[in-house]
Amino acid sequence: QVQLVESGGGAVQSGGSLRLSCAASGYPGSTSCMGWFRQASGKKREGVVIIHSGGGVGYADDVKGRFTVSQDNAKNTLYLQMNSLAPEDTAMYYCAASPLRYYSECYEKLRDPSFSNWGQGTQVTVSS
């Protein structure tokens, strides 16, 4: 099991930027596949980006070129740099982790977010 704690959300104007953080603690093997997901009010949870310990990264089409995921393994922290934010990016953002061996399994989670471990979420609100 791993514990995930997100931070960095807030309110910004359209075109602004935010950086989300996800601090992970617990069994390191549980975080071989990590991802950021979001859920807008009244909508299903959707994948934003996944990252595998082998180096593979997969982004949802609507955030490509605007969002960038990174990891600081020394700090056991996952980041999401979000630029050119738009009102449609408004959502609760969640960090997730699962012990998946292969990148292909991890990439599938972008569309089927059945992760083992979830954080509590951090709210991002973008105003026009």
C-alpha positions in Angstrom: 0.0 0.0 0.0 1.0 3.6 -0.6 -0.3 6.8 0.7 -0.7 9.7 -1.7 -1.2 13.4 -0.8 -1.9 16.0 -3.4 -1.3 19.7 -3.1 -0.9 22.8 -5.3 -4.4 23.3 -6.5 -6.1 26.7 -6.5 -7.9 29.3 -8.6 -6.3 30.9 -11.6 -7.5 32.9 -14.6 -7.6 31.4 -18.1 -4.1 31.2 -19.6 -2.5 30.8 -16.2 -0.4 28.0 -14.8 -0.4 25.7 -11.7 1.9 23.0 -10.5 0.4 20.1 -8.6 2.4 17.8 -6.4 1.7 14.3 -5.2 3.8 13.1 -2.3 4.0 9.3 -2.0 4.8 7.3 1.1 4.8 3.5 1.7 6.0 0.6 -0.3 8.0 1.9 -3.2 6.9 -1.0 -5.5 3.4 0.2 -5.3 4.2 3.3 -7.4 5.6 1.7 -10.6 2.6 3.2 -12.5 1.3 6.6 -11.4 -1.1 9.0 -12.9 -3.0 12.2 -12.6 -6.8 12.1 -13.1 -9.5 14.7 -12.9 -13.2 14.8 -12.2 -15.3 17.8 -13.0 -18.6 18.3 -11.3 -21.2 16.0 -12.7 -18.8 14.2 -14.9 -16.9 10.9 -14.9 -13.3 10.7 -13.7 -10.9 11.0 -16.6 -7.3 10.4 -17.2 -4.9 13.3 -17.6 -1.5 11.5 -17.8 0.2 8.3 -16.7 3.9 7.6 -16.1 5.6 4.3 -15.7 8.8 3.6 -13.8 10.4 2.3 -17.0 10.1 5.8 -18.4 6.9 5.7 -20.5 4.5 8.6 -20.4 1.1 8.9 -21.9 -1.1 12.1 -22.0 -4.7 12.6 -22.7 -5.2 14.3 -26.1 -6.7 17.5 -24.6 -3.7 18.2 -22.4 -0.9 17.4 -24.8 1.4 20.3 -25.2 0.0 22.1 -22.1 0.6 19.7 -19.2 3.9 18.1 -18.3 4.4 15.3 -15.8 7.6 14.7 -13.9 8.9 12.8 -10.9 11.5 13.5 -8.2 12.4 10.0 -7.1 14.5 11.3 -4.2 11.5 13.0 -2.8 9.0 10.4 -3.8 7.0 13.1 -5.4 5.0 13.3 -8.7 4.4 16.7 -10.3 2.0 18.0 -12.9 2.9 21.3 -14.5 -0.2 22.8 -16.1 0.2 25.7 -18.5 -2.3 27.5 -20.7 -5.1 26.6 -18.4 -8.7 26.9 -19.6 -12.1 26.9 -17.9 -12.7 23.3 -19.1 -9.7 22.2 -17.0 -11.6 23.0 -13.9 -11.9 19.8 -11.8 -10.8 18.0 -8.8 -7.4 16.5 -9.6 -6.3 13.2 -8.2 -3.1 11.3 -8.0 -3.1 7.5 -8.3 -0.7 4.6 -8.1 -0.6 0.9 -8.8 2.2 -1.7 -8.9 2.1 -2.5 -12.7 5.1 -4.1 -14.3 4.6 -3.1 -17.9 4.1 0.3 -19.5 1.3 -1.2 -21.6 -0.7 -2.1 -18.5 -0.1 1.4 -17.1 -1.1 3.2 -20.3 -4.4 1.3 -20.3 -5.2 3.0 -16.9 -5.4 6.3 -18.7 -8.8 5.2 -20.0 -9.7 2.8 -17.2 -8.7 4.4 -14.0 -8.9 1.3 -11.7 -5.9 2.2 -9.6 -5.1 0.6 -6.3 -4.3 3.8 -4.5 -5.7 7.3 -4.7 -5.1 10.6 -3.0 -7.8 12.8 -1.6 -7.6 15.3 -4.5 -6.8 18.9 -5.0 -9.2 21.4 -6.6 -8.3 23.4 -9.7 -10.6 26.2 -10.7 -9.9 28.2 -13.9 -12.0 31.3 -14.5 -12.5 33.0 -17.9 
